[in-house]
Amino acid sequence: MKQVHIPTQLNLYAQTIVIEPSTTLVQDRDAVGLAYFETNTIQLQVDAPTYPRSRRQVEEAYLHELTHFILQYMEHELRLNEPFVDQFSKLLHQAMTTSKGNLLGTKSVT
């Protein structure tokens, strides 16, 4: 199964979103991922002795929080709809990790 690339930052509408790992997010905030719109930051609970996490769990949390950010920038009301965001991000993860082939070959698209 393919892995989802989790960057340390990305841009949405010319705004830089920083992705930060945390080993204490579950203990501190009772969450495995958080989207901080006011500071353009995503925090993700990573694998830690006190709270083991698989790569897949971290990838799914990343896509979940990224979905919140995308919907926030779209000013869409679904940004706060946890069941929608959860289902959408899990389906996106499945599509990204089970895809096969390369439609455009190895050429980079500009």
C-alpha positions as CSV (number, residue, x, y, z in Angstrom):
1,M,0.0,0.0,0.0
2,K,1.2,3.5,-0.9
3,Q,2.0,6.1,1.8
4,V,0.6,9.5,1.9
5,H,3.2,12.2,1.9
6,I,2.8,14.4,5.0
7,P,4.7,17.7,4.4
8,T,5.9,20.1,7.1
9,Q,4.2,23.0,5.2
10,L,1.9,23.6,2.3
11,N,0.1,26.6,0.7
12,L,-3.6,27.3,0.3
13,Y,-4.6,30.6,-1.4
14,A,-1.0,31.9,-0.9
15,Q,-1.2,31.2,2.9
16,T,1.4,28.9,4.3
17,I,0.0,26.1,6.5
18,V,2.5,24.6,8.9
19,I,2.2,20.9,9.9
20,E,3.7,20.1,13.3
21,P,4.2,16.8,15.1
22,S,3.2,16.4,18.7
23,T,3.9,13.6,21.1
24,T,1.5,14.9,23.7
25,L,-1.6,16.1,21.8
26,V,-3.8,13.3,23.1
27,Q,-2.8,14.1,26.7
28,D,-2.9,17.9,26.4
29,R,-6.0,18.3,24.1
30,D,-7.7,14.9,23.9
31,A,-7.2,14.9,20.1
32,V,-5.1,13.1,17.5
33,G,-5.1,16.2,15.2
34,L,-6.1,19.8,15.4
35,A,-6.5,22.6,12.8
36,Y,-5.7,26.0,14.1
37,F,-7.1,28.4,11.5
38,E,-6.0,31.6,13.3
39,T,-2.3,30.5,13.2
40,N,-2.4,28.4,10.0
41,T,-1.2,25.4,11.8
42,I,-2.0,21.7,11.9
43,Q,-0.9,19.6,14.8
44,L,-0.8,15.9,14.6
45,Q,-0.3,13.3,17.3
46,V,2.6,11.1,16.1
47,D,3.7,7.7,17.4
48,A,4.8,8.0,21.0
49,P,5.5,5.6,23.9
50,T,2.5,7.0,25.8
51,Y,0.2,6.9,22.8
52,P,1.2,4.5,19.9
53,R,0.0,5.6,16.5
54,S,0.4,3.7,13.2
55,R,1.5,5.6,10.0
56,R,-2.0,5.1,8.6
57,Q,-3.6,6.7,11.6
58,V,-1.3,9.8,11.3
59,E,-2.0,10.0,7.6
60,E,-5.7,9.9,8.1
61,A,-5.5,12.5,10.8
62,Y,-3.4,14.7,8.5
63,L,-6.0,14.4,5.7
64,H,-8.8,15.1,8.2
65,E,-7.2,18.3,9.4
66,L,-6.3,19.3,5.8
67,T,-9.9,18.8,4.8
68,H,-11.0,21.2,7.6
69,F,-8.5,23.8,6.2
70,I,-9.7,23.4,2.6
71,L,-13.3,23.8,3.6
72,Q,-12.4,26.8,5.9
73,Y,-10.7,28.6,2.9
74,M,-13.7,27.8,0.8
75,E,-15.9,29.4,3.5
76,H,-18.0,26.2,3.4
77,E,-20.3,25.3,6.3
78,L,-19.2,21.7,6.1
79,R,-15.8,22.7,7.7
80,L,-17.3,22.1,11.1
81,N,-19.2,19.0,10.2
82,E,-17.1,16.3,11.8
83,P,-18.9,13.3,10.3
84,F,-18.6,14.7,6.8
85,V,-14.9,15.7,7.3
86,D,-14.1,12.3,8.7
87,Q,-15.8,10.3,6.0
88,F,-14.4,12.5,3.2
89,S,-10.8,12.3,4.5
90,K,-10.9,8.5,5.0
91,L,-12.2,8.1,1.4
92,L,-9.4,10.4,0.2
93,H,-6.9,8.4,2.1
94,Q,-8.2,5.2,0.5
95,A,-8.1,6.7,-3.0
96,M,-4.5,7.9,-2.4
97,T,-3.1,4.7,-1.0
98,T,-4.8,2.2,-3.3
99,S,-4.4,4.0,-6.7
100,K,-2.6,2.1,-9.4
101,G,-0.8,3.2,-12.6
102,N,0.4,6.6,-13.7
103,L,-1.8,8.3,-16.3
104,L,0.9,10.8,-17.2
105,G,3.9,8.5,-17.0
106,T,7.0,9.8,-15.3
107,K,6.9,13.2,-16.9
108,S,6.3,16.2,-14.6
109,V,3.4,18.4,-15.3
110,T,3.9,22.1,-15.3
